[in-house]
Amino acid sequence: MAGLLVLLFLLFGLSAASKDILVGGKSDAWKIPPSSSDFLNQWAERSRFQVGDHLVWKYEGGKDSVLRVGREDYAKCSTSNPIKEYNDGNTKVKLDHPGPFYFISGAKGHCEKGQKLIVVVMTQRDRNTSISNAPSQAPSQNFEGGPAPSPTSTATSLQSCGFLLTLAVFVAMWVF
């Protein structure tokens, strides 16, 4: 019986594990975007971020940097009062609370040319809430000016839990 409980904790623990997420989905994404595209925020809108996840930036240290800033500094591309500054070329930031995180480039003129990012971190409850029937909103109309969270599916989450529970029961019956 104790083995079954350990197995259940392991299975459910693995499904809720935090992850490292490469910003933009590729190592050279932290740069001035081509034309006036909003590539990084479009990528963030399609991605899921959970408390405990880590964002990872790869860039040329010394020539660029990542600044975590407040909403107003993000909108103004102000580099004068960052919450945190990273400039090592291999930056890893833990998303330690739900809500929006604002990042801009610290290189002169880069933010104004579109090198900036808003990430909205969801709680586990937010991730399991279906909003697929909600009307589409522009990023500026949602969550303190951040991008609108992409739809999630409660059914998918329930299927995952059901599968893990079925697997655990099957393994427990096989072991005992």
C-alpha atoms as one frame of an Amber mdcrd trajectory, in Angstrom:
protein
   0.000   0.000   0.000   2.847   2.398   0.824   4.353   1.639  -2.584   1.121
   2.696  -4.264   1.117   6.012  -2.424   4.738   6.673  -3.378   3.944   5.855
  -7.011   0.953   8.211  -7.020   3.014  11.061  -5.538   5.750  10.491  -8.127
   3.313  10.422 -11.040   1.462  13.545  -9.973   4.711  15.298  -9.009   6.165
  14.721 -12.471   3.152  16.232 -14.186   3.474  19.473 -12.158   7.267  19.852
 -12.455   8.660  23.237 -13.412  10.500  23.626 -16.666  13.165  25.736 -18.331
  11.707  27.669 -21.270  13.984  29.147 -23.938  12.737  32.658 -24.723  11.326
  32.787 -28.230  11.780  29.039 -28.580  15.283  29.393 -30.020  18.688  30.520
 -28.834  18.940  33.646 -31.003  15.472  35.057 -30.278  16.591  37.847 -27.904
  17.399  40.448 -30.556  15.752  43.308 -32.401  12.898  41.685 -34.329  12.710
  41.968 -38.098  10.603  44.924 -39.276   8.050  45.947 -36.657   7.026  42.421
 -35.710   5.963  41.586 -32.186   7.555  38.139 -32.438   8.449  37.656 -28.777
   5.031  38.631 -27.426   3.299  36.503 -30.070   5.446  33.581 -28.921   4.585
  34.316 -25.274   0.848  34.400 -26.062   1.086  30.878 -27.522   3.102  29.558
 -24.574   2.120  28.480 -21.080   4.049  29.749 -18.069   3.521  28.417 -14.569
   4.847  29.530 -11.194   8.218  27.796 -10.739   9.133  27.749 -14.439  12.362
  29.432 -15.567  12.789  31.678 -18.602  16.163  31.243 -20.306  17.743  33.855
 -22.582  20.753  33.230 -24.825  22.434  36.370 -26.173  25.842  37.973 -26.536
  26.832  39.158 -23.047  28.408  42.595 -22.946  26.534  43.708 -26.077  23.016
  43.173 -24.794  21.180  42.543 -21.545  17.796  41.614 -20.111  16.065  44.019
 -17.758  13.074  43.030 -15.676  11.014  46.199 -15.353   7.608  47.399 -14.226
   4.661  47.933 -16.549   5.238  51.672 -17.016   8.957  51.255 -17.724   8.058
  48.522 -20.221   5.624  50.831 -22.034   8.157  53.699 -22.075  11.201  51.465
 -22.759  12.818  53.054 -19.723  16.065  51.362 -18.673  16.802  53.713 -15.759
  15.049  51.826 -12.941  15.055  48.057 -13.578  13.763  45.623 -10.976  16.631
  43.328 -11.960  19.381  43.472 -14.600  21.048  40.499 -16.275  23.965  40.782
 -18.703  25.832  37.464 -18.662  24.556  36.175 -22.033  22.963  33.119 -20.433
  20.204  34.486 -18.235  17.814  32.293 -16.271  14.899  33.914 -14.431  12.553
  32.036 -12.118   8.892  32.944 -12.520   8.117  32.998  -8.809   4.564  34.362
  -8.725   1.473  34.530 -10.941   0.829  37.607 -13.028   2.702  39.601 -15.643
   6.492  39.850 -15.909   7.901  42.625 -18.098  11.305  42.388 -19.800  13.142
  44.780 -22.102  16.565  44.865 -23.685  19.071  47.036 -21.860  20.971  47.848
 -25.086  20.419  51.426 -26.215  17.525  51.711 -28.672  16.716  47.981 -28.776
  13.489  48.150 -26.762  12.160  50.968 -28.933  12.723  48.702 -31.943  10.647
  45.906 -30.382  13.086  43.883 -28.287  10.797  43.423 -25.309   8.614  40.743
 -23.802   5.594  40.335 -21.525   5.087  36.942 -19.912   1.889  36.133 -18.029
   2.415  33.450 -15.392  -0.599  31.395 -14.422  -1.386  29.483 -11.283  -2.251
  25.805 -11.644  -5.931  26.772 -11.245  -5.633  29.262 -14.138  -4.067  26.573
 -16.318  -7.003  24.253 -15.678  -9.699  26.841 -16.351 -11.210  26.750 -19.782
 -11.527  30.150 -21.406 -11.882  28.893 -24.965 -15.384  30.378 -25.277 -14.273
  33.802 -24.073 -14.155  36.549 -26.698 -10.735  37.291 -28.124  -9.026  40.280
 -26.536  -6.165  42.381 -27.748  -3.090  42.193 -25.495  -3.531  45.781 -24.331
  -7.045  45.002 -23.082  -6.075  42.226 -20.718  -4.213  41.675 -17.449  -2.534
  44.992 -16.777  -1.607  45.496 -20.416  -0.133  42.015 -20.818  -0.905  39.503
 -23.529  -4.164  37.601 -23.280  -3.653  34.078 -21.965  -4.164  31.459 -24.638
  -7.126  29.119 -24.176  -6.631  26.016 -22.083  -8.741  22.934 -21.727 -10.043
  21.496 -18.505 -10.814  18.292 -20.378  -7.161  17.839 -21.322  -6.068  18.299
 -17.708  -8.691  15.881 -16.478  -7.683  13.329 -19.114  -4.060  13.577 -17.978
  -5.009  13.060 -14.333  -7.349  10.212 -15.246  -4.647   8.514 -17.285  -2.113
   8.821 -14.464  -4.591   7.490 -11.914  -5.517   4.550 -14.175  -1.839   3.800
 -14.726  -1.155   3.934 -10.982  -4.052   1.552 -10.218  -2.902  -0.837 -12.951
   0.676  -0.850 -11.633  -0.548  -1.299  -8.064  -2.690  -4.286  -9.074   0.233
  -5.791 -10.990   2.646  -5.330  -8.054   0.279  -6.698  -5.416
